[in-house]
Amino acid sequence: REEAKKVLESIGDENPDETVNQIAESLKNAAEGENVPLFQKKYLWPIFLAWAVAMFNQVSGINAINYYAPRIFEMFDFGTQAALASTIGLGMVNLTFTVAAFFFIDWFGRRALLMFGALGTCAMHCLAAWQIGLGEAADPRVAIPAILGFIAFFAISQGAVIWVFISEIFPNAVRAKGQALGSFTHWFMCTIISWAFPVIVGLSKTSGQYAFMFFAGMTLLQFFFAWRLMPETKGGTIESLEKEIMKS
């Protein structure tokens, strides 16, 4: 305990005694709770938060775009070669803005970053839906930036936030199970979206606009979720976050 207090004091903790007690209590609960079930009334709020963040991550359309990018660019009436070339740009943009998220996530916070990204992705989806609806009249100067812009807004916000946030909201006793729930929700929704998307866009040459309108609606809903319901976890200790979220 004394060594832990010295470490906490060295990093500027104003009340190391209280922090040490919180850590000890959290570790004790975790040790006693190896077989604690996740689905209990007291864990309903973090379960909901994890489910919602993971669900919104996929209904944003990220993996529909990742999986079917060449087909999407062809919906803008681009040639096959141009569609494939544009797809390469997606990976470059994704990498660049994921690296940027590394620096911004602790600066702006998880909630603010998610709100920013939700509005940005919503706007890009609206542009994409509009361009798909134009068919042969689609303008590459608008269509390509719309898709690349979506990837940028996604990567710098919820692409990074999801796994950090889910790991922070569960108590130690059920953290692994909570993260597993988030991962299951994420990939379950990915399966549904990746199955439904080609069915919808295959209905007609311009039917893809309805998929993008759906994605736009979901990202707008995500903004209101983050604004009204999502707690900010930036800068909090695991123990303080546990008390705050469980109290909610």
C-alpha positions in Angstrom: 0.0 0.0 0.0 2.8 2.4 0.9 4.5 1.8 -2.4 1.3 2.3 -4.3 0.7 5.6 -2.4 4.2 6.8 -3.4 3.5 6.0 -7.1 0.1 7.8 -6.9 1.7 10.8 -5.3 4.4 10.9 -8.0 1.8 11.2 -10.7 -0.1 14.0 -8.9 -2.9 12.2 -7.1 -4.3 14.6 -4.5 -5.8 11.9 -2.3 -3.7 8.8 -2.7 -5.1 7.1 0.5 -8.6 7.1 -0.9 -7.4 5.9 -4.3 -5.5 3.0 -2.8 -8.6 2.0 -0.8 -10.7 2.1 -4.0 -8.2 0.0 -5.9 -8.0 -2.5 -3.1 -11.8 -2.8 -2.8 -12.1 -3.2 -6.6 -9.4 -5.9 -6.7 -11.1 -7.7 -3.8 -14.5 -7.6 -5.6 -12.9 -8.9 -8.8 -11.1 -11.8 -6.9 -14.3 -12.8 -5.2 -16.4 -12.5 -8.4 -14.7 -14.8 -10.8 -18.1 -16.5 -11.4 -20.3 -13.4 -11.1 -23.0 -13.4 -13.8 -23.1 -10.4 -16.0 -26.9 -10.2 -16.5 -27.9 -8.7 -13.2 -30.1 -5.7 -12.5 -27.2 -3.7 -11.1 -25.2 -4.1 -14.4 -28.1 -3.2 -16.7 -26.8 0.3 -17.4 -23.3 -0.6 -18.5 -24.8 -3.5 -20.5 -27.1 -1.1 -22.3 -24.2 1.3 -22.9 -22.0 -1.4 -24.3 -24.8 -2.8 -26.5 -25.7 0.6 -27.8 -22.2 1.7 -28.7 -21.4 -1.6 -30.4 -24.7 -1.6 -32.3 -24.4 2.0 -33.5 -20.8 1.2 -34.6 -22.1 -1.3 -37.2 -25.4 0.4 -38.3 -23.2 3.3 -39.2 -22.5 1.3 -42.3 -18.7 1.0 -41.9 -18.4 -2.7 -42.8 -21.0 -2.4 -45.6 -18.6 0.2 -47.2 -15.5 -1.8 -46.3 -16.8 -5.0 -47.8 -18.6 -3.6 -50.8 -16.6 -0.5 -51.7 -16.0 -1.4 -55.4 -19.8 -2.1 -55.8 -20.6 1.2 -54.1 -18.4 3.2 -56.4 -19.9 1.5 -59.3 -23.3 2.7 -58.1 -22.0 6.2 -58.7 -21.6 5.0 -62.3 -17.8 4.8 -62.1 -15.9 2.3 -64.2 -14.5 -0.9 -62.6 -10.9 0.4 -62.6 -11.9 3.8 -61.1 -13.9 1.9 -58.4 -11.0 -0.3 -57.5 -8.6 2.7 -57.4 -11.0 4.6 -55.1 -11.2 1.6 -52.8 -7.4 1.8 -52.2 -7.9 5.3 -51.0 -10.3 4.1 -48.3 -7.6 2.1 -46.6 -5.2 5.0 -46.7 -7.8 7.4 -45.2 -8.7 4.8 -42.5 -5.1 4.4 -41.4 -4.4 8.1 -41.3 -7.4 9.1 -39.2 -7.1 6.0 -36.9 -3.6 7.3 -36.0 -5.1 10.8 -35.5 -7.7 9.3 -33.1 -4.8 8.0 -31.0 -3.9 11.6 -30.1 -7.5 13.0 -29.9 -9.3 10.5 -27.8 -7.8 11.7 -24.5 -7.8 15.3 -25.6 -11.5 15.7 -26.5 -12.8 12.7 -24.7 -14.9 9.7 -25.8 -18.3 11.3 -25.7 -17.4 14.5 -27.6 -15.4 12.6 -30.2 -18.4 10.2 -30.8 -20.8 13.2 -31.1 -18.5 14.9 -33.6 -18.0 11.7 -35.6 -21.8 10.9 -35.6 -22.7 14.3 -37.2 -19.8 14.0 -39.7 -20.8 10.5 -40.8 -24.4 11.5 -41.0 -23.6 14.3 -43.4 -21.4 12.1 -45.6 -24.1 9.5 -45.8 -26.6 12.1 -46.9 -24.2 13.3 -49.7 -23.7 9.6 -50.8 -27.4 8.9 -50.8 -28.0 12.0 -52.9 -25.3 11.1 -55.4 -26.5 7.5 -55.8 -30.0 8.7 -56.5 -28.6 10.8 -59.4 -27.4 7.6 -61.1 -25.4 8.5 -64.2 -25.5 12.2 -63.3 -23.5 11.5 -60.1 -20.5 13.9 -59.7 -17.2 12.2 -58.7 -16.1 15.5 -57.0 -18.9 15.0 -54.5 -19.4 11.2 -54.4 -15.8 10.2 -53.8 -15.2 12.8 -51.0 -18.5 11.6 -49.4 -17.3 8.0 -49.0 -13.8 9.0 -48.0 -15.1 11.6 -45.6 -17.3 9.0 -44.0 -14.3 6.8 -43.4 -12.3 9.7 -42.0 -15.1 10.7 -39.6 -15.7 7.1 -38.5 -12.0 6.3 -38.0 -11.3 9.4 -35.9 -14.3 8.8 -33.6 -16.3 5.6 -33.1 -13.7 3.4 -34.8 -11.4 4.2 -31.8 -13.9 5.0 -29.1 -15.9 1.7 -29.1 -13.3 -0.6 -27.6 -11.8 2.0 -25.2 -15.2 3.0 -23.9 -16.5 -0.6 -23.4 -13.4 -1.6 -21.5 -14.0 1.4 -19.1 -17.6 1.0 -18.1 -17.7 -2.4 -16.5 -16.6 -3.2 -13.0 -13.6 -5.5 -12.7 -15.7 -8.5 -11.6 -17.5 -8.6 -15.0 -15.2 -6.6 -17.3 -14.2 -9.5 -19.5 -17.8 -10.7 -19.9 -18.9 -7.1 -20.6 -16.3 -6.7 -23.3 -17.3 -10.1 -24.8 -20.9 -8.9 -24.9 -19.8 -5.8 -26.8 -17.8 -7.8 -29.2 -20.7 -10.2 -29.8 -23.1 -7.3 -30.5 -20.6 -5.7 -32.8 -20.0 -8.8 -35.0 -23.7 -9.9 -34.9 -24.8 -6.5 -36.2 -22.0 -6.7 -38.8 -23.3 -10.0 -40.0 -26.8 -8.6 -40.5 -25.7 -5.4 -42.2 -23.2 -7.2 -44.5 -26.0 -9.6 -45.5 -28.7 -7.0 -46.0 -26.7 -4.4 -47.8 -26.2 -6.2 -51.1 -29.8 -7.3 -51.2 -31.0 -3.7 -50.9 -28.6 -2.3 -53.4 -29.4 -5.1 -55.9 -33.1 -4.1 -56.1 -32.4 -1.3 -58.7 -29.6 0.9 -59.9 -30.4 3.6 -57.4 -31.8 1.6 -54.5 -28.5 1.9 -52.6 -29.6 5.4 -51.7 -32.1 3.9 -49.2 -29.3 2.0 -47.5 -27.3 5.2 -47.1 -30.4 7.1 -45.9 -30.8 4.4 -43.2 -27.1 4.7 -42.2 -27.6 8.5 -42.0 -30.6 8.1 -39.7 -28.7 5.7 -37.5 -25.7 8.0 -37.1 -28.0 10.9 -36.3 -29.7 8.8 -33.6 -26.2 7.9 -32.4 -25.5 11.6 -31.9 -28.5 12.0 -29.6 -27.6 8.8 -27.7 -24.1 10.2 -27.1 -25.4 13.6 -26.2 -28.1 12.6 -23.8 -27.1 9.2 -22.4 -23.4 8.4 -22.8 -21.2 9.2 -19.8 -17.7 10.7 -20.4 -15.0 8.4 -19.1 -12.0 10.5 -20.0 -9.6 11.0 -17.1 -11.4 8.8 -14.6 -9.9 5.9 -12.7 -11.5 2.5 -13.2 -12.7 2.7 -9.6 -14.3 6.2 -9.9 -15.9 5.2 -13.2 -17.3 2.1 -11.6 -19.0 4.1 -8.8 -20.3 6.8 -11.2 -21.8 4.4 -13.8 -23.2 1.9 -11.3 -24.8 4.9 -9.5 -26.5 5.8 -12.7 
